[in-house]
């Protein structure tokens, strides 16, 4: 996969994620952020 340029954007629609009532929002965000940063997407910035 080619590196993402500054002109490219990816959107993750939150309806694609499923959480239970016991899920900590902070913990879920941190896990998602780590997954995205460590992926081939080379995501260095997240806007919530």
C-alpha positions in Angstrom: 0.0 0.0 0.0 1.3 3.5 -0.9 1.9 6.0 1.9 -1.0 8.3 2.5 -0.5 11.9 1.3 -1.7 15.0 3.1 -4.5 15.3 0.5 -6.0 11.9 1.3 -8.5 11.3 4.1 -10.0 8.1 5.6 -13.2 8.1 7.5 -14.2 5.4 10.0 -17.9 5.5 10.5 -18.6 4.8 14.2 -21.7 2.7 13.4 -19.2 0.1 12.2 -18.0 -0.3 15.8 -20.0 -2.2 18.4 -19.6 -1.6 22.2 -21.4 -3.0 25.1 -22.6 -1.0 28.1 -19.6 -2.2 30.1 -17.1 -0.8 27.6 -15.0 2.1 28.8 -15.1 4.9 26.1 -11.5 6.0 27.0 -10.2 2.4 26.8 -12.0 1.8 23.5 -10.6 5.0 22.0 -7.1 4.2 23.1 -7.3 0.6 21.7 -8.7 1.9 18.4 -6.0 4.7 18.2 -3.2 2.2 18.8 -4.6 -0.1 16.1 -4.8 2.7 13.6 -1.4 4.1 14.3 0.2 0.6 14.0 -1.6 -0.3 10.8 -0.6 0.2 7.2 -2.6 3.4 7.2 0.2 5.1 9.1 -2.4 7.2 10.9 -0.7 9.8 13.0 -3.7 12.0 13.8 -7.2 11.3 15.0 -10.0 13.8 15.1 -12.9 13.0 17.3 
